[in-house]
Amino acid sequence: MEKKLNQEPNNIVKIVLFGPESTGKTTLSRDLARHYNTVWVPEYARTYLQEKWDNERKICEKEDIIPIAIGQMNLENKLTKKANTVLICDTDLLETKVYSQEFYDGFVDKRLDEAARKNQYDLYFLTYIDTPWVADDLRDRPQQRLEMFTAFEKALKEHDRPYIVLKGTKTQRLQKAVKAIDRLLSGFNFANPLT
């Protein structure tokens, strides 16, 4: 089972859109993939949980976390093979870990924790909460957006992940993200910017 949570080896730049619900991650993922003429990895949890909601009228439960994580990594590994020099990920296992901690009183399955620590990405874009909340069947906690943003930023710091906070309009976010990815593609190292 642990192998199903691991990234397959690759030689491409991997970018993660990271942050609370309804902060523009999916829109920006699509826009970045279009800009770089590559593919993007959707958030598997949305499809999984929407189907569960439609069929059972149930929300996410603890036992859903590992199947969601496996589905996410399966999708990422599959789409990595179709990407050119950049892969845009609408989420990753670290985000799944944060949701598990926040929704289940600190609970994180050991397999998820290990994979979230082990899997590597070149840069995270942490999306700020200055976008309008858009309700749907799955989203909740509209009053706790700042609390969730803080939890996501804390996770990036604790896991020593290179990240940039994105704020502003869709255009401003896209421009800032493209500039950062272009710097990465030219050899700039965000984890150690002096090199």
N, C-alpha and C positions, 0 to 999 in steps of 0.2 A: 504493500500500500504506500509506503514512504516514497518509493520510486515514482509513483504517479503524481507526486507533489513537487518533483524536481524539474528544473529547466534542462532541456537538451542543449548540448554545446552549440555555440553559434559565434559568428564573427560580425555581428551587426550592432549598431547603437540601439539600445532599448530605453525608451522614455516611458515614464508612468505618470498618468494624471491621477491625482491623489487628493482626497478631501471629503468633506461632508456631502450629503445628498443635495441635489438641486443647486449645484454651484458651477454648472457648465462644463463638466468633464467630458461628457459624451459629445457635445457640440464641438468642443475644441479638439477632441480626438479625431473626429471626422475631418475637420478643417485642416489639421496638421497632416493627416494621411493624404489628403488631396494635394496639399502644397508640396509634399515630398514624393508624390506619385508612388505611394506605398500602401500597405494594408494597416488596419488597426484592429486591435483585439477588443471586442465588446465585453461588457461586464456580464459574465455567465450567470451571476446571482439573479440578475433582473429576469432573465428568461425562466430560470429554474423556479424562482419564487412567484412569478406571475402565473405560471402553470399551476403551482400548488394552490395559489389563491383562487384561481378560476375553477379548479376542480374540487377543492376541499374547504374553501373559505378559511384557510389557516394561514398564519403568518410564519415567519422564520422561527425555527426551534433549534435548540442546541445540536440535535442529531442531523440537522441540515448542513452544518458548517463544513464538515469534511467532504461530503459530496459536492458542495459548491466549490471548495478549494480544488478538488480533483478536476472538476469540469473546467475551472478557470485555467489550470495548468495545461490540460489537454488542448484547449482552444489556443492558448498562447504558443505551445510547442508546434501545433499544426500550422498556425499562421506565420510563425517565424520563418518557415521554409518558403513562404510566398513573398516575404518582404524583400526590399532591395537593400539599401544600406541602413535604413532606419525602421524600427518597429514601434508603433505607438500603442501603448497599453492603457485602456480605460480604467484599469485597476490592477492590483497585484495581491499576493497573499498577505503582505503586511497590512493592507487595508482590511482584508477579511479578518485578520487578527485583531485589529482595532475595534471593529464592529463586535466581534465576539466578546472582547473585554468589556466594552461599554454596555452591551445589551444583556450580558449574562454574568453580571457581578464579578468581573475579573477573570472568568473562566476562559482558558485557551487550551485546546487540545495540544498535547506535546508534539504530535506530528506536524500540526500547523505551525506551531512556534518554531520548530527546527527548520522547516522549509522556508518560512518567512525570513529567518535569519540567513539562511544559506543562499537563496536565490538572489541574483545580483542584477542591478539596472544601472544605467549610466547617469540618469538624471530624473528627478521627480519634480513635477509642477504641482505645488500645493495650491488648490483653488480656494480663494477667499469667499466669504459669505455675502459679498456685496452684489449678488445677483438676486432677482426676485425668487421667492419660494414658489414652486409649482407642485401642487398636490397631485398624487395619483394613488393607485391601490396599495403601493408598497412603501411609500415614503411616510415617515413619521418624525416626531420631534422638531417641528418647525420653531418652537420656542427655545430649543437647545442648540441652535446652530453654532454659536460661539463656543459653547462647551465642547461640541464635537470637533470643531476646527482646532481647538487647543489640544484635544486628545490626539488628533492626527499629527499635528506639529511635534508634539512630545514624542510620538513614536519614531518620527524621522530623526529626531535628535538622539534618542536612546539607541537607535540602530545605526547611527553615524552615516546616514544616507545624504548624498548631495541633493539639495533642493532649492527651488526658487518659488517664492510666493507670487501668485498671479492675481492681480486685482484689476478693476476697471471694466471697460466695455469689452465686447467680444473682439473687436478690432485691436484694442490695446493689448489684450491677453495674447492674441494670435501673434502680433508683432513681437512682443517680448519673448514668447516661446520660440519663434522662428530664429530670432537673433541668438538665443541661447543654444539651440540645436546646431545652427550653423557654426558657432564657436566650437562645439563638441566635435563636429565633423572635420573641422580644421585642426584638431589635435589639442584643443584646450581642455584641461582637466579640472572640472569643478570641485572634485574632492581635494585637490591640491593645486589651487589656482596659481601658485608661484612657479609651477613647472611648465 
